[in-house]
Amino acid sequence: MSTKVVLCDAPDGLARLQYALITSGADMDIEVVTEGLKAIEVCARVRPDVVVVSTGLQGLSGSELVRRLLATVPDAAVVCWAEDASPVPVAELLGAGAVAYVSKEDGPEAILRAMRTVRAGSIALSPRVAAQLAERLEGESERTTDLESALENVAEELDSLTTAKADFIANVSHELRTPVTIAKGIAYVLRNPDLGEGERAEFIEQLEASLEKLIALIDEMLAVADMDRGTLSLEVEEVDLAPVLRQIAQDVGRRYDAVPLELEVPKRLVGAADPIRFTEIVRQLLDNACRFSPAGEPVMLKGRAMDEGTLVSVTDRGEGLAREVASKAFDEPFTAGEEILRKERAGAGVGLHLARQLVIEHGGIMWADPLPAGGTRVSFVIPARPGAQVPGAEAPAASGIRSVTATGF
């Protein structure tokens, strides 16, 4: 019994198809049409076994033509004969119900092979179409693998953020509790009308110190938030930083009278800085160094001019800060370097992160070096002129989290 075939293509394509089918020697009853609506009419009349349709016809074509043909002759096998072998149209036409997709570049012989395949109940793709589809699937598989890996990383980051949030709340709660408790106790004592003036003045001084600590902690957190949002602005100007460093050393030294503070600063040290933010940078580093230094062990504050800019370093003789802890403290705020439940020293853990971000905003770099004999040296360089940038430093960005490697200092 002959196979009923309807061919739908432009005249040139029909000539190629007819010649290939006729010379194949197969027993076929062939009808030809040149446009989609006519193909539907012919199919309704002859009830073909196979319909070969070109996807580049004018008027009704593509997936809509395939759906209309199958609505008319649902038992027919629709074979698409196309110029485009890319995966998207292949998927659209196969999704519409076609059972074969053949590239015209593979020649009409590919139509014959596809017809034999679909008559046997299988789906057929010509070699060119199959190659492009396989390449696309391989690419999609790689992208899927990359996405799965990215999702795993995101899940890990979310877990880390959840842990960091819990640690932050515990850490800040720990830091707030002491000054609040002190302030509350002092307020209670100050209600005593029999309190002597000397004692009252001493308690008021302690109260002011506790409140200053609370304000400093809040200011640190707000500064970190401003940098992460990209809303922090600096008033950078050329300024003599030597008296600034000396004043910071005096202020911090008064708070840590058990830790000798050594200062090595030239008479004049010009750099490009926001004086307020520069003070905050050095104060954070010096406060950290004094806080982690044993009583009687000196802390050194140095400042000097270099070709790259103004170099400031703070050296302590404490237990030393491991590089991985320093890196985490640089990159993540509220990293205190100690377990919250066994903290022996005050600090919310924003000091190194805040200082480093402010250095970056100045166009500089910061790094930390554990010392062989114990202790840590934290150094930074800022430009000597407004608008300049230290070689190797990153440009400030709104994201707030950056990595910098210092070399050559």
Backbone torsions as a table, in degrees:
resi	resn	phi	psi	omega
1	MET	NA	132.5	-176.2
2	SER	-73.6	153.7	177.2
3	THR	-90.0	127.7	178.8
4	LYS	-85.3	125.6	-176.2
5	VAL	-129.5	133.9	172.2
6	VAL	-113.5	125.4	178.1
7	LEU	-106.7	128.9	-179.3
8	CYS	-127.8	108.4	-177.6
9	ASP	-162.7	173.6	172.2
10	ALA	-67.9	160.9	-175.2
11	PRO	-53.4	-43.4	-179.2
12	ASP	-62.7	-42.0	179.2
13	GLY	-67.5	-39.0	178.3
14	LEU	-61.5	-39.2	-179.5
15	ALA	-62.1	-44.0	179.4
16	ARG	-63.5	-44.3	-178.2
17	LEU	-65.9	-46.7	-179.1
18	GLN	-59.6	-44.0	-179.1
19	TYR	-61.3	-44.2	-179.2
20	ALA	-65.0	-39.9	-178.1
21	LEU	-71.5	-40.8	-177.8
22	ILE	-67.3	-42.3	-177.8
23	THR	-77.4	-7.9	179.7
24	SER	-73.8	-19.9	-178.9
25	GLY	83.0	0.6	179.7
26	ALA	-74.2	150.1	-179.5
27	ASP	-83.5	101.4	-176.4
28	MET	-133.9	146.9	172.6
29	ASP	-112.0	107.4	-168.1
30	ILE	-107.1	134.4	171.2
31	GLU	-120.3	142.3	-178.7
32	VAL	-124.9	142.1	175.7
33	VAL	-141.4	162.1	-176.1
34	THR	-117.5	4.6	176.1
35	GLU	-152.5	158.7	-166.6
36	GLY	-64.0	-47.2	-178.7
37	LEU	-61.7	-38.2	177.8
38	LYS	-64.9	-35.8	179.0
39	ALA	-62.3	-39.1	179.0
40	ILE	-64.8	-42.5	178.8
41	GLU	-61.8	-45.2	-178.8
42	VAL	-65.7	-41.5	-179.9
43	CYS	-63.5	-38.3	178.2
44	ALA	-63.0	-28.8	-177.6
45	ARG	-86.4	-46.4	-171.0
46	VAL	-95.0	-14.3	-179.0
47	ARG	51.6	66.4	-173.7
48	PRO	-71.6	160.3	172.7
49	ASP	-83.3	-35.4	-177.3
50	VAL	-134.9	135.9	174.0
51	VAL	-120.5	121.1	176.3
52	VAL	-104.2	117.6	-176.7
53	VAL	-122.6	136.7	172.9
54	SER	-80.4	141.0	-178.6
55	THR	-87.3	-3.8	-176.6
56	GLY	-105.2	23.1	-178.7
57	LEU	-73.6	153.1	171.3
58	GLN	-77.4	152.2	-179.9
59	GLY	79.1	-136.4	-177.9
60	LEU	-70.4	120.9	-178.6
61	SER	-159.9	-176.5	175.6
62	GLY	65.6	-148.3	-174.8
63	SER	-64.8	-32.4	178.8
64	GLU	-65.4	-41.0	177.4
65	LEU	-63.3	-42.0	179.3
66	VAL	-61.2	-45.2	179.6
67	ARG	-63.3	-40.5	-179.9
68	ARG	-67.3	-38.8	178.8
69	LEU	-63.9	-44.4	-178.7
70	LEU	-70.7	-28.0	173.7
71	ALA	-68.0	-29.8	179.9
72	THR	-83.4	-46.2	-179.4
73	VAL	-128.8	79.4	-174.4
74	PRO	-61.6	-21.9	-178.8
75	ASP	-88.9	-4.4	-179.0
76	ALA	-77.7	149.6	174.0
77	ALA	-96.1	117.9	-178.3
78	VAL	-95.2	121.7	179.0
79	VAL	-110.2	123.7	-179.6
80	CYS	-91.5	135.3	-175.1
81	TRP	-121.6	103.8	-163.0
82	ALA	-132.2	151.6	171.9
83	GLU	-77.0	-37.3	-174.3
84	ASP	-90.8	120.3	179.9
85	ALA	-106.4	13.2	-178.7
86	SER	-73.0	155.4	-170.9
87	PRO	-63.0	-32.0	-174.7
88	VAL	-64.3	-52.4	177.2
89	PRO	-64.3	-32.1	176.0
90	VAL	-58.9	-48.5	-179.6
91	ALA	-62.6	-41.7	-178.8
92	GLU	-62.3	-45.1	-176.1
93	LEU	-74.6	-38.3	174.6
94	LEU	-65.4	-36.6	176.7
95	GLY	-66.1	-28.1	178.4
96	ALA	-77.2	-13.1	176.8
97	GLY	124.0	-4.3	176.9
98	ALA	-63.9	148.9	-178.7
99	VAL	-109.7	-2.9	177.9
100	ALA	-152.1	149.4	178.7
101	TYR	-138.8	117.7	-173.8
102	VAL	-122.9	130.2	175.8
103	SER	-78.9	135.4	178.5
104	LYS	-63.6	-24.6	177.3
105	GLU	-67.8	-21.4	177.2
106	ASP	-82.7	-6.1	174.3
107	GLY	85.9	161.4	-178.9
108	PRO	-63.9	-21.5	177.5
109	GLU	-61.4	-30.5	177.5
110	ALA	-66.1	-30.3	176.4
111	ILE	-64.3	-43.0	178.8
112	LEU	-60.2	-44.7	179.6
113	ARG	-64.6	-40.0	179.7
114	ALA	-65.4	-38.7	179.9
115	MET	-64.0	-40.8	178.7
116	ARG	-64.3	-39.9	-178.2
117	THR	-66.0	-46.8	-176.6
118	VAL	-71.8	-29.7	176.2
119	ARG	-66.5	-23.6	178.0
120	ALA	-87.1	-0.2	175.5
121	GLY	96.3	13.2	-179.3
122	SER	-111.7	169.4	174.7
123	ILE	-96.4	141.1	-175.0
124	ALA	-123.0	139.8	172.3
125	LEU	-130.7	137.7	177.2
126	SER	-72.4	159.9	-175.5
127	PRO	-54.1	-42.7	-178.4
128	ARG	-64.7	-42.7	179.0
129	VAL	-65.2	-44.6	-179.2
130	ALA	-62.1	-39.8	-179.7
131	ALA	-64.2	-45.0	-179.9
132	GLN	-67.5	-38.6	178.9
133	LEU	-65.8	-40.2	178.6
134	ALA	-64.7	-40.3	178.5
135	GLU	-62.8	-42.2	179.2
136	ARG	-65.0	-42.7	-180.0
137	LEU	-63.9	-37.4	177.7
138	GLU	-63.7	-43.6	177.8
139	GLY	-62.9	-41.8	178.9
140	GLU	-64.8	-36.3	178.3
141	SER	-64.2	-42.4	178.1
142	GLU	-64.4	-41.4	178.8
143	ARG	-65.3	-37.3	177.8
144	THR	-62.7	-42.7	177.6
145	THR	-61.8	-43.1	178.7
146	ASP	-63.2	-41.8	179.3
147	LEU	-64.6	-41.6	178.2
148	GLU	-61.6	-42.3	178.1
149	SER	-64.1	-41.6	179.0
150	ALA	-63.6	-39.7	179.3
151	LEU	-65.2	-38.1	177.1
152	GLU	-63.0	-41.7	178.7
153	ASN	-63.5	-41.8	178.9
154	VAL	-62.7	-42.5	179.3
155	ALA	-61.4	-41.9	178.1
156	GLU	-64.5	-41.0	178.9
157	GLU	-64.7	-39.0	178.1
158	LEU	-63.9	-42.4	176.2
159	ASP	-60.7	-42.8	179.8
160	SER	-64.1	-41.3	179.0
161	LEU	-64.7	-38.8	178.2
162	THR	-63.1	-44.1	177.7
163	THR	-64.4	-43.2	-179.9
164	ALA	-62.1	-38.5	179.1
165	LYS	-63.5	-44.5	179.5
166	ALA	-64.5	-42.1	178.4
167	ASP	-63.3	-41.5	-179.7
168	PHE	-61.1	-45.9	-179.4
169	ILE	-62.4	-43.0	179.3
170	ALA	-65.5	-40.9	-177.7
171	ASN	-66.1	-49.0	-179.2
172	VAL	-66.0	-37.8	177.0
173	SER	-59.3	-41.8	178.4
174	HIS	-62.8	-42.7	-177.3
175	GLU	-71.6	-35.2	-178.5
176	LEU	-75.3	-29.9	-172.4
177	ARG	-61.8	-42.7	-175.7
178	THR	-64.0	-55.4	-179.4
179	PRO	-65.1	-33.5	178.4
180	VAL	-66.3	-42.6	178.7
181	THR	-63.3	-42.2	178.7
182	ILE	-63.1	-46.8	-179.1
183	ALA	-61.2	-40.9	180.0
184	LYS	-63.8	-43.5	179.9
185	GLY	-65.1	-41.0	179.8
186	ILE	-65.5	-41.5	178.4
187	ALA	-59.0	-39.0	178.5
188	TYR	-65.3	-43.4	-178.8
189	VAL	-65.3	-39.2	-176.6
190	LEU	-66.1	-16.6	176.8
191	ARG	-72.0	-16.2	-177.5
192	ASN	-71.7	114.2	-178.1
193	PRO	-68.7	-17.9	-178.3
194	ASP	-87.1	1.1	-178.1
195	LEU	-68.5	130.3	-179.4
196	GLY	-68.8	158.4	-176.9
197	GLU	-64.5	-38.0	179.3
198	GLY	-63.1	-46.8	178.3
199	GLU	-64.7	-39.7	-179.7
200	ARG	-61.1	-43.9	179.4
201	ALA	-63.0	-38.8	179.5
202	GLU	-66.2	-43.1	179.0
203	PHE	-66.0	-38.6	178.4
204	ILE	-63.8	-38.4	177.5
205	GLU	-63.2	-41.2	177.5
206	GLN	-65.6	-38.4	178.4
207	LEU	-63.4	-44.3	178.7
208	GLU	-61.6	-40.0	178.8
209	ALA	-63.2	-41.2	178.7
210	SER	-64.7	-42.7	179.4
211	LEU	-66.7	-38.0	177.1
212	GLU	-62.5	-38.2	178.3
213	LYS	-64.9	-41.8	177.2
214	LEU	-61.9	-46.0	-179.5
215	ILE	-62.6	-41.8	179.8
216	ALA	-61.7	-41.5	179.6
217	LEU	-63.5	-44.3	179.0
218	ILE	-64.8	-42.7	178.9
219	ASP	-61.5	-39.0	178.5
220	GLU	-61.5	-47.6	-178.7
221	MET	-64.8	-39.3	178.2
222	LEU	-66.5	-38.7	178.5
223	ALA	-63.9	-42.1	177.1
224	VAL	-62.0	-43.5	179.1
225	ALA	-62.3	-41.0	178.9
226	ASP	-63.5	-40.7	179.3
227	MET	-67.4	-40.7	179.1
228	ASP	-65.7	-30.8	177.0
229	ARG	-85.4	-8.9	-178.3
230	GLY	75.4	22.4	-177.0
231	THR	-104.1	2.3	-179.9
232	LEU	-78.2	131.7	178.2
233	SER	-118.5	143.7	179.8
234	LEU	-114.4	146.5	173.2
235	GLU	-107.6	81.2	-175.2
236	VAL	-83.6	132.7	178.3
237	GLU	-148.4	162.3	176.4
238	GLU	-76.8	122.5	-172.6
239	VAL	-143.5	150.3	174.3
240	ASP	-80.5	113.0	-174.5
241	LEU	-89.3	-9.3	-178.6
242	ALA	-60.6	-51.0	178.3
243	PRO	-65.4	-28.7	177.0
244	VAL	-64.4	-45.4	179.3
245	LEU	-63.6	-40.6	179.9
246	ARG	-64.4	-39.9	-179.6
247	GLN	-67.2	-40.5	178.2
248	ILE	-61.9	-43.4	-179.9
249	ALA	-60.4	-41.0	178.2
250	GLN	-64.5	-45.7	-177.5
251	ASP	-63.4	-48.0	-178.2
252	VAL	-69.5	-37.2	-179.7
253	GLY	-60.3	-33.6	178.8
254	ARG	-66.2	-29.3	-178.4
255	ARG	-81.6	-22.6	-177.2
256	TYR	-126.2	69.4	-175.5
257	ASP	-70.0	-15.0	179.3
258	ALA	-86.2	-6.8	-178.5
259	VAL	-112.7	112.8	177.9
260	PRO	-62.8	133.7	-178.7
261	LEU	-115.9	117.3	-178.2
262	GLU	-102.9	137.6	-174.9
263	LEU	-122.5	128.3	177.7
264	GLU	-130.1	91.7	-174.2
265	VAL	-137.0	135.0	177.8
266	PRO	-67.5	167.7	-178.8
267	LYS	-61.7	-35.4	179.4
268	ARG	-135.2	133.3	-177.8
269	LEU	-141.8	96.0	-174.5
270	VAL	-90.3	133.2	176.3
271	GLY	-150.1	170.7	179.2
272	ALA	-99.7	110.0	-173.9
273	ALA	-153.5	156.3	163.6
274	ASP	-84.3	111.5	-173.0
275	PRO	-55.2	-38.3	-178.6
276	ILE	-67.8	-46.9	-178.5
277	ARG	-70.8	-34.5	176.8
278	PHE	-62.6	-42.6	177.1
279	THR	-58.8	-40.7	-179.7
280	GLU	-65.0	-40.0	178.9
281	ILE	-59.4	-55.1	-175.4
282	VAL	-66.1	-39.3	179.5
283	ARG	-61.2	-41.7	178.8
284	GLN	-60.9	-47.1	-177.6
285	LEU	-66.6	-43.3	-178.2
286	LEU	-68.6	-38.8	177.8
287	ASP	-63.9	-43.5	177.1
288	ASN	-58.7	-47.5	-176.7
289	ALA	-62.0	-44.8	179.8
290	CYS	-66.8	-36.6	-176.7
291	ARG	-67.7	-33.0	-176.4
292	PHE	-100.1	7.4	179.2
293	SER	-96.6	139.1	175.2
294	PRO	-65.5	152.7	177.7
295	ALA	-58.1	133.0	178.3
296	GLY	91.6	-16.1	179.0
297	GLU	-88.5	130.4	-173.8
298	PRO	-75.4	152.9	170.8
299	VAL	-116.5	131.5	-176.1
300	MET	-108.2	129.0	173.3
301	LEU	-113.3	119.1	-179.5
302	LYS	-120.5	148.5	173.0
303	GLY	-144.4	134.6	178.4
304	ARG	-155.5	158.8	179.6
305	ALA	-88.3	140.8	176.3
306	MET	-132.3	167.9	176.2
307	ASP	-60.2	-35.6	-177.2
308	GLU	-76.3	-21.6	-177.8
309	GLY	151.5	-153.5	-178.6
310	THR	-97.3	121.1	-179.2
311	LEU	-99.3	129.4	174.9
312	VAL	-126.7	134.0	177.6
313	SER	-135.2	147.1	177.1
314	VAL	-126.5	123.7	-176.1
315	THR	-120.0	128.6	175.8
316	ASP	-117.5	169.6	179.9
317	ARG	-119.0	35.4	179.1
318	GLY	-79.9	-155.9	-177.5
319	GLU	-72.4	-17.6	-178.7
320	GLY	96.2	145.2	-178.8
321	LEU	-109.0	117.3	-179.6
322	ALA	-60.4	148.2	-176.8
323	ARG	-59.1	-40.5	-178.4
324	GLU	-66.9	-35.1	177.2
325	VAL	-69.1	-41.6	178.4
326	ALA	-62.7	-42.7	179.6
327	SER	-61.9	-42.4	178.9
328	LYS	-66.3	-40.1	179.3
329	ALA	-65.9	-36.5	176.0
330	PHE	-62.5	-45.2	-171.8
331	ASP	-84.9	-28.2	-173.0
332	GLU	-123.1	124.9	175.3
333	PRO	-68.5	157.7	176.6
334	PHE	66.8	31.3	173.6
335	THR	-103.2	105.3	-172.5
336	ALA	-89.7	-15.5	-179.9
337	GLY	80.6	4.5	177.6
338	GLU	-138.0	151.7	173.5
339	GLU	-66.0	138.9	-173.9
340	ILE	-59.1	-41.7	-173.2
341	LEU	-76.9	-8.4	178.5
342	ARG	-125.7	26.4	-179.5
343	LYS	-64.3	130.2	179.0
344	GLU	-106.1	-13.8	-176.6
345	ARG	-127.8	150.4	179.7
346	ALA	-71.8	161.9	176.4
347	GLY	131.9	133.2	-179.9
348	ALA	-86.9	-6.3	177.5
349	GLY	87.8	14.9	179.6
350	VAL	-96.4	-8.3	-170.8
351	GLY	-58.7	-57.8	-177.4
352	LEU	-64.3	-42.8	179.3
353	HIS	-62.0	-48.3	-178.8
354	LEU	-62.7	-45.6	-179.7
355	ALA	-60.7	-45.3	-178.0
356	ARG	-64.7	-42.3	-180.0
357	GLN	-64.0	-38.1	177.8
358	LEU	-66.8	-36.3	175.8
359	VAL	-62.9	-43.9	178.9
360	ILE	-62.3	-41.0	178.1
361	GLU	-61.3	-28.1	176.5
362	HIS	-79.5	-6.1	-176.2
363	GLY	86.7	21.6	-177.4
364	GLY	-112.8	-170.4	179.2
365	ILE	-134.1	155.8	178.1
366	MET	-138.4	146.1	177.0
367	TRP	-151.6	164.8	-179.3
368	ALA	-128.2	139.6	179.8
369	ASP	-126.7	116.0	170.7
370	PRO	-66.6	140.1	-177.7
371	LEU	-96.8	139.4	-178.2
372	PRO	-55.5	-36.7	-177.3
373	ALA	-86.6	5.4	-177.9
374	GLY	104.0	144.4	-178.0
375	GLY	102.9	179.9	-176.1
376	THR	-141.4	141.3	172.0
377	ARG	-114.5	120.9	175.5
378	VAL	-108.4	126.2	-175.7
379	SER	-128.0	154.8	172.5
380	PHE	-148.7	156.0	176.8
381	VAL	-128.4	132.9	173.7
382	ILE	-121.2	155.8	-175.7
383	PRO	-62.0	157.2	178.5
384	ALA	-85.9	-15.6	-177.5
385	ARG	-130.5	145.3	177.0
386	PRO	-59.2	137.5	178.1
387	GLY	86.1	-10.0	179.3
388	ALA	-84.0	171.1	178.6
389	GLN	-138.7	137.4	179.2
390	VAL	-67.8	133.9	177.8
391	PRO	-54.8	132.7	-179.3
392	GLY	90.6	-6.8	-179.9
393	ALA	-86.2	151.3	175.4
394	GLU	-82.2	150.4	171.2
395	ALA	-71.5	141.5	178.9
396	PRO	-57.6	140.1	178.5
397	ALA	-134.4	158.2	-175.0
398	ALA	-72.5	-19.5	-175.2
399	SER	-64.8	-29.9	176.1
400	GLY	88.3	-29.4	-177.8
401	ILE	-103.2	120.3	-176.4
402	ARG	-141.9	159.6	176.4
403	SER	-121.6	133.0	-178.5
404	VAL	-132.0	134.4	173.8
405	THR	-113.1	124.1	-178.0
406	ALA	-92.3	134.2	177.1
407	THR	-135.3	149.2	171.9
408	GLY	84.5	10.6	179.9
409	PHE	-117.3	NA	NA
